[in-house]
Amino acid sequence: MADGRLSRLAAALIALVAWVGLAVQFDASLEINRTVGATLWGMLRFFTIITNLIVALLFTAIALGRRAATAPSLLGGTTLAILLVGIVYGLLLRGLVELSGGAVLANVLLHQVTPVLVPLYWLAFAPRGVLSPRDPWLWTLLPLAYFLYALARGAIDGRYPYPFMDVSEIGWARTGLNALLIAVGFLIGGFALVGFDRRRAGRGA
C-alpha cells in the first residue's frame, strides 16, 4: 500500500511538471501566434510537445489510480519516447534557437526534466521482467508515425519542425535517411530497455 501511494505521488509530480511545461510553452507561444487555435496548431508540430502531452496524460491517469495506465508496454514505450526527446535535444537541437521569457523554463521542463523523471519512475515503480521482444516494434511506430505526420504538415505549409527533417533544405533522400536512423536508434533503444528489464528482474529474484 505504501509503495502504491508513493508511486501515485511520484506520478502526480511528473504529471505536474509536464503540464506546467506545456502550459508555460503555450503562454509563450500565444504571445507570438496571438490566437489559441494557431498556438495549439503550432505547438503540435513538435515531437517534444506530443510526447510530453502523452507523459502528462499517462501520469495523470497513474496518479488517479487508473490501472490501465500502468500497463508495462505503455509505460515502457512512453519512457523510451521521452528519452528520445532528451537525447535528440542534447545531441542535435541544444542552442539552435535563442529563447527568452517563459520559453526558457518550458524548454528546461520539457527537454530536460521530464526526460529524467520518467525513466527514474520506470526504474523505481515499473513491474520487472514483463516487457516483450515485440514491444520495441510497437514502440517504433510512434516516431515513424510522427515523421510521416510532420512531413505531411510540412508539405502543406512549408514549415518543418526540426532541421534534420527539413525537406526544403536537405532534400528527401537525406530526410529519409535521417528518419531511418532515428527509427533504428529507437528500435535498438527499445531492445536495450527490454534487455535491461530482464536483467533487473533477475537481480531482483
C-alpha positions as CSV (number, residue, x, y, z in Angstrom):
1,M,0.0,0.0,0.0
2,A,2.8,2.4,0.9
3,D,4.5,1.7,-2.4
4,G,1.3,2.3,-4.3
5,R,0.8,5.7,-2.6
6,L,4.4,6.6,-3.3
7,S,4.0,5.6,-6.9
8,R,0.9,7.7,-7.3
9,L,2.6,10.7,-5.6
10,A,5.6,10.3,-7.9
11,A,3.3,10.1,-10.9
12,A,1.5,13.2,-9.8
13,L,4.8,15.1,-9.6
14,I,5.8,14.0,-13.1
15,A,2.3,15.0,-14.5
16,L,2.5,18.4,-12.8
17,V,6.0,19.1,-14.3
18,A,4.7,18.1,-17.8
19,W,1.5,20.1,-17.5
20,V,3.4,23.2,-16.2
21,G,5.9,22.9,-19.0
22,L,3.2,22.6,-21.6
23,A,1.2,25.5,-20.1
24,V,4.2,27.8,-20.0
25,Q,5.1,26.9,-23.5
26,F,1.5,27.6,-24.6
27,D,1.6,31.0,-22.9
28,A,5.0,31.8,-24.6
29,S,3.7,30.7,-28.0
30,L,0.4,32.6,-27.6
31,E,2.3,35.8,-27.4
32,I,3.7,35.1,-30.9
33,N,0.7,33.4,-32.6
34,R,-2.0,35.6,-31.0
35,T,-4.8,33.0,-31.2
36,V,-5.5,29.8,-29.3
37,G,-6.1,27.8,-32.4
38,A,-2.9,29.0,-34.1
39,T,-0.9,28.4,-30.9
40,L,-2.1,24.8,-30.5
41,W,-1.6,24.0,-34.2
42,G,1.9,25.4,-34.0
43,M,2.8,23.5,-30.8
44,L,1.5,20.2,-32.1
45,R,4.1,20.4,-34.8
46,F,6.8,19.2,-32.4
47,F,7.6,15.7,-31.2
48,T,8.6,17.2,-27.9
49,I,5.1,18.6,-27.3
50,I,3.3,15.5,-28.4
51,T,5.5,13.2,-26.2
52,N,5.2,15.5,-23.2
53,L,1.4,15.6,-23.7
54,I,1.4,11.8,-23.6
55,V,3.5,11.9,-20.5
56,A,1.1,14.4,-18.8
57,L,-2.0,12.4,-19.7
58,L,-0.5,9.0,-18.8
59,F,1.0,10.1,-15.4
60,T,-2.2,11.9,-14.5
61,A,-4.0,8.7,-15.1
62,I,-1.5,6.8,-13.0
63,A,-1.8,9.4,-10.2
64,L,-5.6,8.9,-10.3
65,G,-5.2,5.2,-9.8
66,R,-6.2,4.1,-13.4
67,R,-4.8,0.6,-13.6
68,A,-4.7,0.5,-17.4
69,A,-2.2,3.4,-17.4
70,T,0.4,1.2,-15.7
71,A,0.4,-1.4,-18.4
72,P,4.1,-2.3,-18.8
73,S,4.3,-1.8,-22.6
74,L,2.6,1.5,-22.4
75,L,4.8,2.8,-19.6
76,G,7.9,1.4,-21.3
77,G,7.1,2.9,-24.7
78,T,6.4,6.3,-23.0
79,T,9.7,6.1,-21.2
80,L,11.6,5.3,-24.4
81,A,9.9,8.2,-26.3
82,I,10.7,10.8,-23.7
83,L,14.2,9.5,-23.5
84,L,14.4,10.2,-27.3
85,V,13.2,13.7,-26.7
86,G,16.0,14.4,-24.2
87,I,18.7,12.6,-26.3
88,V,17.8,14.3,-29.6
89,Y,17.6,17.7,-27.9
90,G,21.0,17.2,-26.2
91,L,22.8,15.9,-29.4
92,L,21.1,17.9,-32.2
93,L,19.0,20.8,-31.0
94,R,20.5,22.4,-28.0
95,G,21.4,26.1,-28.6
96,L,19.9,26.2,-32.2
97,V,17.2,28.7,-31.1
98,E,17.7,31.6,-28.8
99,L,14.9,31.5,-26.2
100,S,13.6,34.2,-23.8
101,G,11.0,34.6,-21.1
102,G,8.7,31.6,-20.3
103,A,10.1,29.6,-23.3
104,V,13.3,29.2,-21.3
105,L,11.5,27.5,-18.4
106,A,9.4,25.4,-20.8
107,N,12.5,24.3,-22.6
108,V,14.1,23.0,-19.4
109,L,11.0,21.3,-18.2
110,L,10.0,19.6,-21.5
111,H,13.5,18.8,-22.8
112,Q,15.5,18.1,-19.7
113,V,13.3,17.5,-16.6
114,T,10.7,15.1,-17.9
115,P,13.3,13.0,-19.8
116,V,15.0,12.4,-16.5
117,L,12.0,11.9,-14.2
118,V,10.1,9.4,-16.4
119,P,13.0,6.9,-16.6
120,L,13.6,7.3,-12.9
121,Y,9.9,6.5,-12.3
122,W,10.2,3.4,-14.6
123,L,13.2,2.2,-12.7
124,A,11.6,2.6,-9.3
125,F,8.0,1.5,-9.9
126,A,7.5,-0.4,-13.2
127,P,6.9,-4.1,-12.9
128,R,10.1,-6.1,-13.6
129,G,10.7,-8.7,-16.3
130,V,7.4,-8.3,-18.1
131,L,8.4,-6.4,-21.3
132,S,8.2,-8.5,-24.5
133,P,10.6,-8.6,-27.5
134,R,7.5,-7.5,-29.5
135,D,7.3,-4.2,-27.6
136,P,10.1,-2.3,-29.4
137,W,8.5,-2.9,-32.8
138,L,5.3,-1.4,-31.5
139,W,7.1,1.5,-29.8
140,T,8.9,2.4,-33.0
141,L,5.5,3.1,-34.7
142,L,5.3,6.4,-32.7
143,P,8.4,8.1,-34.1
144,L,7.6,6.7,-37.6
145,A,4.0,8.0,-37.4
146,Y,5.3,11.3,-36.2
147,F,7.8,11.6,-39.0
148,L,5.0,11.0,-41.6
149,Y,2.7,13.4,-39.9
150,A,5.4,16.2,-39.7
151,L,6.4,15.7,-43.3
152,A,2.7,15.9,-44.4
153,R,2.3,19.1,-42.5
154,G,5.5,20.5,-43.9
155,A,4.4,19.6,-47.5
156,I,1.2,21.6,-46.9
157,D,2.6,24.8,-45.2
158,G,6.3,24.6,-45.9
159,R,7.3,24.6,-42.3
160,Y,9.3,21.7,-40.8
161,P,9.8,21.3,-37.0
162,Y,13.4,20.2,-37.0
163,P,16.5,20.8,-39.2
164,F,17.0,17.0,-39.7
165,M,13.6,16.7,-41.4
166,D,13.5,20.0,-43.3
167,V,13.0,18.6,-46.8
168,S,13.2,22.1,-48.3
169,E,16.8,22.4,-47.0
170,I,18.3,18.9,-47.1
171,G,16.1,17.1,-49.6
172,W,14.0,13.9,-49.5
173,A,17.0,11.5,-49.6
174,R,18.7,13.0,-46.5
175,T,15.4,13.3,-44.7
176,G,14.5,9.7,-45.4
177,L,17.9,8.6,-44.2
178,N,17.5,10.6,-41.0
179,A,14.1,9.1,-40.4
180,L,15.6,5.6,-40.9
181,L,18.5,6.3,-38.5
182,I,16.1,7.6,-35.8
183,A,13.8,4.6,-36.2
184,V,16.7,2.2,-36.0
185,G,18.1,4.0,-33.0
186,F,14.7,3.9,-31.3
187,L,14.4,0.2,-32.1
188,I,17.8,-0.5,-30.6
189,G,16.9,1.5,-27.6
190,G,13.7,-0.5,-27.2
191,F,15.5,-3.8,-27.3
192,A,18.1,-2.4,-24.8
193,L,15.2,-1.4,-22.5
194,V,13.7,-4.9,-22.8
195,G,17.1,-6.5,-22.1
196,F,17.7,-4.2,-19.1
197,D,14.2,-5.0,-17.8
198,R,15.0,-8.8,-17.9
199,R,18.4,-8.3,-16.2
200,R,16.9,-6.2,-13.4
201,A,14.2,-8.8,-12.9
202,G,17.0,-11.4,-12.5
203,R,18.8,-9.3,-9.9
204,G,15.5,-8.8,-8.1
205,A,14.9,-12.5,-7.9
